[in-house]
Amino acid sequence: MAERLARAGVDDPRVRAAFERVPRHRLIPDALAGQAYRDTAIPIGEGQTISAPSVVGAMTQALELVGSETVLEVGTGSAYQAAILAELAARVISIERVPRLAASARRALDGLGVSNVVVYLGDGTRGRPADAPFDAIVVTAGGPTIPDPLLDQLAVGGRLVGPFGERDEQRLMRIRRTSETDYTQEWIGRCRFVDLVGAHGWRE
């Protein structure tokens, strides 16, 4: 795992330590457990995947977490990204639109003893206004554009990381909110994710 993260440019020691502590094999279907530590995406049902460790690592590092943050995750999936974030932030709010995945993610997190992640069932492209503003937001599916509600719910000084663009290829972006009205964008690299479905994403 360390070598894969290094090849992806993940050199933050806190991020790398978090990956060592989270057992990826416990967050994927049992039938695919043998593939848990390969650097590849793995299907988890409902047309969704768990991203390759190198991708999760790059996105996590780009959030620049120091430990005191409240983080919003859009797309809980298997809960692997949520479990990593739980090691690095004070509180994680995760939203999943698929009922079965939301329920299984909660069970998986409980099984790992993770207590600082709250999983909600809903449309993640709308964010979670009741818990905003967020110090960091990670979007784990590819959308056509950055959802406006997520930009609105990002704290000044906060970072949003996610893939945006066409369905067959997106750009992994980091957006910083520099003031109440201003944002900057950085391009991290090309990628391809499952669709971000919702009111401010792709239609089903």
N, C-alpha and C positions, 0 to 999 in steps of 0.2 A: 504493500500500500504506500509506504514512504517513497519508493522509487517512482510510482505512478504519479503521486502528488508533485514530486520534484520535477518530473518531466513537464507537468502542466504549469510550472512556475509558482506552485504553492509553497512559499517559504516561511509563512508566519508560523512560529512555533506553537502558538495557542491553537491554531487551526489544525495543524498536523497532530497535535496531542489529542484533540477532540476526535479525530478520525480513528486514532488508536483505541480510544475508549468505547466507541459505539460499535457493537457487533452487527455488521451489515447482514449477516446470514439470518438473523432473527427478524429481519424486516422485509423479507421477500417470501414468495410462496415456497413451501417445503420442497416441492418437486424441483425447484431451481436452485436450491441451497448450494449445490456444487459450483455454481457460477458466481457466487456472492462476491468474490474478491477479484473477479476479472474486471478490467477497465472497459465495461460496456454497459449499455442500457439493458434493463431486464423487464419483460412484461409482467404486470401485476394484476391483469384483468381489467374489464370495463374499458378496454382500449387505452389504458394508461401504462406508463412505464416508471421505473426507478432509474434516474439518470446515472451515467457512469461516474465513479468516484472522482475522477479528474475534473469533470464538469461541476459536480457539487462542490468540490474543493475550490475551484476558481471563483464560483459565484459567492461562496461563503467568505473567502478572503476579500473579495471586492467590497463586501459590506463594511469592512474595517471595524469590527466589533471589539469593544474593550471590556465588556462584562456587565455594564450597568444599563444596557438598552432594553427597550420594549420593541420587539420585532414582529412585523406582520408577514406571514407566509401565505401566499396565494397558491393553493393547490397542495393539500397535505399528502395525497398519494399514499405511499407505503409508510410514511412518517420518518424516513431516513434523514431527509434534510432537516425536519423538525428536531429530531434527536441530536443532530450535530449542533444546531442553533441553541438547543437547550444547554449545551456545555459551554457556550460562549456568550450568552446574553442572560439578563435577569428574568425576562418573561417573553414568551412566544405565543402569539395569537395566530392560529392556523385555520384556514377556511378551505373546506373540501365540498364540491358540489355533488359528488356521488355518494349516496347514503351508505352503501356497503363498505366503501373505502374509508369513509369517515369513522365508521364503527370499528373496523379492523385496525385502523391507525391508533385509535384511542386504546384498544386492548393491547396493542403492541407496546405503546408508550408506558402503559401501566405495568406491563410485564417487565419492562426495563427499569422500573422505579422512577420514571421521569415525571416530576410533579409541577414543573414550571411551564408546561405547554397546555394551552386550552384549544381544543378542536371544535370548530363550529361547522355545521352543515349550512351551506348557502352559496351564493354567487360571489366568488372572491373578487371579481372585477369591480364590485361596488365597495370593496374594502370593509372596514368595520368602524364606522363613525363613533360608536359608543366607547371605543378604546383608543381612539386617535387623540393626539398625533403620535406617529410612530417614528422612532429614531432610525429605523431601517426597515425596508420592505424588500422581500425577494419574491419574484414571480417565477413559478416553476413550469410554466407552459407558454407556448409561443403565441403572441397576439399580434393583430395587424398594426396596432398603435399602443402607446402607453395609456392606460385608462386614466381619464381625468380625475375620477374620485381618489385614485391612489396618489396622484400628485398633490391633490388637495390635503390628503391626510398625512403627508410626509412632513415631519417637523423641520423647521429651519435648521440647516446644518446636517440634515439626514441624507441617507443614500438609498436609492432604489436600484435594484439590479434585476434584470430580466431580459428575455429574448423577444424581439419585436421585428416584424417585417412580413414577408410573404409566407404562405403555408409551407412551401418546399425548402425554404431557407430563411433564417432570421439572423439579425445581428444581436449579439449579447452586449447590452448597454448598461452603463452605470450613470444614473442621474443624481445630481446633487442639488438640493434646494439651498440656494445661497441667501435668499431673503423671502419675504412674504409673496413676492411676485416674480422672482427670478430663479432660473434653474440652469445648470450646465449639463452637457451630455458628453460621455466618453464611450468610445467603441472599444470593447474588449476583444471581440473576435466573432467569427461566423459559427453558426450552430444550427441544429434542427431539433425542435421539440414537438411534442404533441400539441394539439390546438388548445388555446386558451378560450374556453367557451363561456359566454355570459353576455350580459347587457352591454358591456363595454369591450367585448372581444368578438370572436367568431360566433356565428349562429350554429346550432347543432345541425 
